[in-house]
Amino acid sequence: MIEPEWFWKCFVIAIFILLTNPVSSHAIARASYKAGVKLWKGSVVDKYKDYNKEENEKSENQANNKEKANKKAKI
């Protein structure tokens, strides 16, 4: 028979896994997309494509603004 202590420990572990699995899956998928891993051949829609373009443009603009600010500070 299962002891009550083991049941509750297993229950807490199962809940933890159920709560953290979507977050870790999302992080792995996003990192692989940014690293350039090609999508599966059976993929129909690439919803992250447009969002990724906007995000890259924002980061490039921020980098350019920082460079301009650094140049002005040196003058």
DOVOMAR-112581 format. One record per atom (N, C-alpha, C, CB): residue in three letters; x, y, z; atom name. Coordinates in steps of 0.001 Angstrom, whole numbers, padded with zeros to 6 digits. Glycine has a CB too. Layout:
BEGIN
- rest | px | py | pz | atom
- ALA | X | Y | Z | CA
...
# end
This chain:
BEGIN
- rest | px | py | pz | atom
- MET | 000836 | -001188 | 000000 | N
- MET | 000000 | 000000 | 000000 | CA
- MET | 000881 | 001251 | 000000 | C
- MET | -000951 | -000002 | 001219 | CB
- ILE | 000409 | 002295 | -000622 | N
- ILE | 001158 | 003548 | -000711 | CA
- ILE | 001023 | 004306 | 000602 | C
- ILE | 000659 | 004416 | -001901 | CB
- GLU | 002152 | 004776 | 001077 | N
- GLU | 002131 | 005567 | 002307 | CA
- GLU | 001671 | 006987 | 001985 | C
- GLU | 003533 | 005582 | 002985 | CB
- PRO | 000980 | 007629 | 002909 | N
- PRO | 000461 | 008986 | 002655 | CA
- PRO | 001549 | 010000 | 002324 | C
- PRO | -000311 | 009469 | 003857 | CB
- GLU | 002719 | 009873 | 002950 | N
- GLU | 003798 | 010833 | 002666 | CA
- GLU | 004222 | 010750 | 001203 | C
- GLU | 005014 | 010573 | 003586 | CB
- TRP | 004312 | 009533 | 000678 | N
- TRP | 004717 | 009353 | -000709 | CA
- TRP | 003659 | 009883 | -001665 | C
- TRP | 004990 | 007884 | -000995 | CB
- PHE | 002413 | 009659 | -001314 | N
- PHE | 001334 | 010149 | -002167 | CA
- PHE | 001409 | 011663 | -002310 | C
- PHE | -000031 | 009735 | -001602 | CB
- TRP | 001561 | 012382 | -001212 | N
- TRP | 001575 | 013847 | -001270 | CA
- TRP | 002816 | 014375 | -001969 | C
- TRP | 001491 | 014429 | 000129 | CB
- LYS | 003950 | 013704 | -001775 | N
- LYS | 005168 | 014122 | -002476 | CA
- LYS | 004996 | 013941 | -003986 | C
- LYS | 006395 | 013316 | -001971 | CB
- CYS | 004463 | 012795 | -004378 | N
- CYS | 004233 | 012540 | -005803 | CA
- CYS | 003199 | 013505 | -006374 | C
- CYS | 003774 | 011091 | -006020 | CB
- PHE | 002197 | 013815 | -005605 | N
- PHE | 001162 | 014752 | -006041 | CA
- PHE | 001753 | 016141 | -006280 | C
- PHE | 000033 | 014827 | -004998 | CB
- VAL | 002585 | 016607 | -005368 | N
- VAL | 003217 | 017924 | -005513 | CA
- VAL | 004142 | 017938 | -006725 | C
- VAL | 004005 | 018296 | -004235 | CB
- ILE | 004898 | 016871 | -006924 | N
- ILE | 005794 | 016788 | -008080 | CA
- ILE | 004993 | 016809 | -009380 | C
- ILE | 006660 | 015510 | -008006 | CB
- ALA | 003900 | 016064 | -009427 | N
- ALA | 003064 | 016026 | -010633 | CA
- ALA | 002474 | 017403 | -010940 | C
- ALA | 001934 | 014997 | -010467 | CB
- ILE | 002007 | 018104 | -009931 | N
- ILE | 001459 | 019454 | -010127 | CA
- ILE | 002549 | 020392 | -010631 | C
- ILE | 000847 | 019998 | -008809 | CB
- PHE | 003741 | 020300 | -010053 | N
- PHE | 004864 | 021138 | -010483 | CA
- PHE | 005180 | 020901 | -011959 | C
- PHE | 006111 | 020856 | -009619 | CB
- ILE | 005225 | 019645 | -012362 | N
- ILE | 005513 | 019320 | -013760 | CA
- ILE | 004409 | 019849 | -014675 | C
- ILE | 005669 | 017795 | -013939 | CB
- LEU | 003166 | 019683 | -014274 | N
- LEU | 002056 | 020172 | -015094 | CA
- LEU | 002072 | 021691 | -015247 | C
- LEU | 000733 | 019735 | -014489 | CB
- LEU | 002523 | 022397 | -014231 | N
- LEU | 002550 | 023860 | -014296 | CA
- LEU | 003755 | 024396 | -015064 | C
- LEU | 002549 | 024435 | -012898 | CB
- THR | 004892 | 023724 | -014975 | N
- THR | 006110 | 024246 | -015594 | CA
- THR | 006339 | 023741 | -017011 | C
- THR | 007292 | 023893 | -014751 | CB
- ASN | 005680 | 022693 | -017425 | N
- ASN | 005891 | 022133 | -018753 | CA
- ASN | 005569 | 023119 | -019877 | C
- ASN | 005055 | 020895 | -018917 | CB
- PRO | 004450 | 023821 | -019878 | N
- PRO | 004174 | 024765 | -020974 | CA
- PRO | 005202 | 025895 | -021064 | C
- PRO | 002790 | 025360 | -020801 | CB
- VAL | 005670 | 026370 | -019942 | N
- VAL | 006647 | 027463 | -019939 | CA
- VAL | 007965 | 026992 | -020536 | C
- VAL | 006869 | 027997 | -018507 | CB
- SER | 008429 | 025829 | -020118 | N
- SER | 009702 | 025329 | -020636 | CA
- SER | 009591 | 024971 | -022117 | C
- SER | 010162 | 024106 | -019831 | CB
- SER | 008472 | 024416 | -022534 | N
- SER | 008280 | 024091 | -023954 | CA
- SER | 008305 | 025357 | -024802 | C
- SER | 006949 | 023336 | -024165 | CB
- HIS | 007665 | 026407 | -024316 | N
- HIS | 007654 | 027680 | -025040 | CA
- HIS | 009066 | 028258 | -025139 | C
- HIS | 006713 | 028686 | -024347 | CB
- ALA | 009817 | 028191 | -024054 | N
- ALA | 011178 | 028730 | -024053 | CA
- ALA | 012070 | 027970 | -025031 | C
- ALA | 011776 | 028670 | -022641 | CB
- ILE | 011950 | 026659 | -025062 | N
- ILE | 012753 | 025851 | -025982 | CA
- ILE | 012364 | 026147 | -027430 | C
- ILE | 012577 | 024346 | -025677 | CB
- ALA | 011070 | 026235 | -027705 | N
- ALA | 010615 | 026508 | -029071 | CA
- ALA | 011062 | 027888 | -029541 | C
- ALA | 009091 | 026398 | -029155 | CB
- ARG | 010960 | 028876 | -028678 | N
- ARG | 011351 | 030236 | -029056 | CA
- ARG | 012859 | 030330 | -029291 | C
- ARG | 010923 | 031236 | -027970 | CB
- ALA | 013635 | 029685 | -028445 | N
- ALA | 015089 | 029705 | -028612 | CA
- ALA | 015503 | 029002 | -029899 | C
- ALA | 015774 | 029046 | -027410 | CB
- SER | 014870 | 027888 | -030215 | N
- SER | 015217 | 027181 | -031447 | CA
- SER | 014819 | 027997 | -032674 | C
- SER | 014538 | 025803 | -031483 | CB
- TYR | 013690 | 028691 | -032603 | N
- TYR | 013264 | 029534 | -033723 | CA
- TYR | 014266 | 030663 | -033941 | C
- TYR | 011850 | 030111 | -033470 | CB
- LYS | 014676 | 031302 | -032854 | N
- LYS | 015641 | 032400 | -032974 | CA
- LYS | 017007 | 031910 | -033427 | C
- LYS | 015776 | 033129 | -031647 | CB
- ALA | 017338 | 030650 | -033112 | N
- ALA | 018622 | 030083 | -033517 | CA
- ALA | 018625 | 029672 | -034986 | C
- ALA | 018961 | 028885 | -032645 | CB
- GLY | 017449 | 029678 | -035611 | N
- GLY | 017376 | 029382 | -037035 | CA
- GLY | 017025 | 027947 | -037375 | C
- GLY | 018656 | 029713 | -037660 | CB
- VAL | 016530 | 027196 | -036421 | N
- VAL | 016108 | 025824 | -036698 | CA
- VAL | 014878 | 025879 | -037599 | C
- VAL | 015804 | 025038 | -035371 | CB
- LYS | 014923 | 025133 | -038692 | N
- LYS | 013812 | 025164 | -039648 | CA
- LYS | 012586 | 024479 | -039056 | C
- LYS | 014215 | 024485 | -040976 | CB
- LEU | 011428 | 024989 | -039451 | N
- LEU | 010173 | 024399 | -039003 | CA
- LEU | 009966 | 023041 | -039661 | C
- LEU | 008990 | 025333 | -039315 | CB
- TRP | 009114 | 022249 | -039050 | N
- TRP | 008766 | 020941 | -039577 | CA
- TRP | 008090 | 021109 | -040931 | C
- TRP | 007850 | 020173 | -038595 | CB
- LYS | 008317 | 020166 | -041844 | N
- LYS | 007743 | 020254 | -043192 | CA
- LYS | 006221 | 020301 | -043166 | C
- LYS | 008203 | 019074 | -044036 | CB
- GLY | 005624 | 019688 | -042178 | N
- GLY | 004171 | 019660 | -042076 | CA
- GLY | 003572 | 020895 | -041431 | C
- GLY | 003755 | 018467 | -041312 | CB
- SER | 004406 | 021849 | -041042 | N
- SER | 003890 | 023081 | -040434 | CA
- SER | 003087 | 023868 | -041462 | C
- SER | 005049 | 023950 | -039872 | CB
- VAL | 001938 | 024343 | -041047 | N
- VAL | 001054 | 025059 | -041960 | CA
- VAL | 001201 | 026568 | -041794 | C
- VAL | -000398 | 024642 | -041731 | CB
- VAL | 001306 | 027040 | -040557 | N
- VAL | 001325 | 028468 | -040267 | CA
- VAL | 002561 | 028798 | -039430 | C
- VAL | 000026 | 028901 | -039530 | CB
- ASP | 003170 | 029942 | -039740 | N
- ASP | 004302 | 030439 | -038955 | CA
- ASP | 003873 | 031759 | -038319 | C
- ASP | 005596 | 030623 | -039847 | CB
- LYS | 003172 | 031677 | -037211 | N
- LYS | 002636 | 032874 | -036559 | CA
- LYS | 003728 | 033734 | -035930 | C
- LYS | 001628 | 032477 | -035499 | CB
- TYR | 004848 | 033143 | -035607 | N
- TYR | 005910 | 033872 | -034924 | CA
- TYR | 006744 | 034710 | -035892 | C
- TYR | 006806 | 032902 | -034177 | CB
- LYS | 006609 | 034462 | -037183 | N
- LYS | 007423 | 035143 | -038185 | CA
- LYS | 007262 | 036659 | -038130 | C
- LYS | 007064 | 034642 | -039567 | CB
- ASP | 006030 | 037144 | -038158 | N
- ASP | 005779 | 038589 | -038132 | CA
- ASP | 006193 | 039199 | -036804 | C
- ASP | 004304 | 038878 | -038396 | CB
- TYR | 005894 | 038508 | -035722 | N
- TYR | 006267 | 039019 | -034403 | CA
- TYR | 007780 | 039109 | -034283 | C
- TYR | 005694 | 038123 | -033287 | CB
- ASN | 008482 | 038143 | -034805 | N
- ASN | 009937 | 038130 | -034728 | CA
- ASN | 010532 | 039290 | -035522 | C
- ASN | 010488 | 036794 | -035244 | CB
- LYS | 009931 | 039623 | -036677 | N
- LYS | 010413 | 040763 | -037468 | CA
- LYS | 010268 | 042062 | -036681 | C
- LYS | 009644 | 040862 | -038803 | CB
- GLU | 009111 | 042255 | -036062 | N
- GLU | 008875 | 043465 | -035270 | CA
- GLU | 009844 | 043548 | -034099 | C
- GLU | 007428 | 043499 | -034758 | CB
- GLU | 010081 | 042420 | -033459 | N
- GLU | 010987 | 042395 | -032311 | CA
- GLU | 012412 | 042724 | -032739 | C
- GLU | 010946 | 041023 | -031624 | CB
- ASN | 012850 | 042192 | -033880 | N
- ASN | 014191 | 042479 | -034383 | CA
- ASN | 014335 | 043946 | -034762 | C
- ASN | 014509 | 041594 | -035586 | CB
- GLU | 013302 | 044522 | -035374 | N
- GLU | 013350 | 045939 | -035738 | CA
- GLU | 013453 | 046821 | -034500 | C
- GLU | 012112 | 046324 | -036553 | CB
- LYS | 012707 | 046488 | -033460 | N
- LYS | 012762 | 047261 | -032220 | CA
- LYS | 014149 | 047192 | -031596 | C
- LYS | 011715 | 046755 | -031227 | CB
- SER | 014733 | 045994 | -031561 | N
- SER | 016050 | 045860 | -030947 | CA
- SER | 017115 | 046567 | -031775 | C
- SER | 016410 | 044384 | -030776 | CB
- GLU | 016977 | 046543 | -033119 | N
- GLU | 017921 | 047265 | -033973 | CA
- GLU | 017802 | 048768 | -033759 | C
- GLU | 017684 | 046921 | -035452 | CB
- ASN | 016582 | 049279 | -033651 | N
- ASN | 016374 | 050707 | -033406 | CA
- ASN | 016961 | 051124 | -032065 | C
- ASN | 014881 | 051046 | -033452 | CB
- GLN | 016778 | 050297 | -031054 | N
- GLN | 017334 | 050607 | -029740 | CA
- GLN | 018855 | 050614 | -029790 | C
- GLN | 016842 | 049599 | -028695 | CB
- ALA | 019443 | 049661 | -030519 | N
- ALA | 020898 | 049605 | -030640 | CA
- ALA | 021422 | 050832 | -031377 | C
- ALA | 021331 | 048321 | -031369 | CB
- ASN | 020729 | 051244 | -032436 | N
- ASN | 021140 | 052435 | -033188 | CA
- ASN | 021039 | 053690 | -032325 | C
- ASN | 020278 | 052595 | -034452 | CB
- ASN | 019977 | 053798 | -031536 | N
- ASN | 019819 | 054955 | -030654 | CA
- ASN | 020926 | 055006 | -029608 | C
- ASN | 018453 | 054921 | -029968 | CB
- LYS | 021325 | 053855 | -029089 | N
- LYS | 022408 | 053817 | -028104 | CA
- LYS | 023728 | 054236 | -028735 | C
- LYS | 022536 | 052414 | -027497 | CB
- GLU | 023966 | 053773 | -029981 | N
- GLU | 025192 | 054159 | -030674 | CA
- GLU | 025231 | 055665 | -030910 | C
- GLU | 025313 | 053412 | -032008 | CB
- LYS | 024107 | 056240 | -031319 | N
- LYS | 024039 | 057685 | -031543 | CA
- LYS | 024274 | 058444 | -030244 | C
- LYS | 022680 | 058075 | -032144 | CB
- ALA | 023700 | 057956 | -029165 | N
- ALA | 023880 | 058611 | -027868 | CA
- ALA | 025335 | 058530 | -027423 | C
- ALA | 022964 | 057975 | -026808 | CB
- ASN | 025982 | 057401 | -027669 | N
- ASN | 027391 | 057254 | -027303 | CA
- ASN | 028274 | 058181 | -028124 | C
- ASN | 027841 | 055806 | -027487 | CB
- LYS | 027955 | 058339 | -029411 | N
- LYS | 028732 | 059237 | -030265 | CA
- LYS | 028577 | 060685 | -029812 | C
- LYS | 028300 | 059092 | -031733 | CB
- LYS | 027359 | 061070 | -029447 | N
- LYS | 027121 | 062433 | -028971 | CA
- LYS | 027839 | 062673 | -027651 | C
- LYS | 025616 | 062694 | -028812 | CB
- ALA | 027895 | 061668 | -026808 | N
- ALA | 028547 | 061815 | -025506 | CA
- ALA | 030054 | 061972 | -025666 | C
- ALA | 028235 | 060609 | -024611 | CB
- LYS | 030629 | 061352 | -026695 | N
- LYS | 032069 | 061441 | -026927 | CA
- LYS | 032470 | 062798 | -027487 | C
- LYS | 032516 | 060342 | -027874 | CB
- ILE | 031543 | 063454 | -028163 | N
- ILE | 031850 | 064750 | -028788 | CA
- ILE | 031875 | 065835 | -027791 | C
- ILE | 030862 | 065086 | -029856 | CB
# end
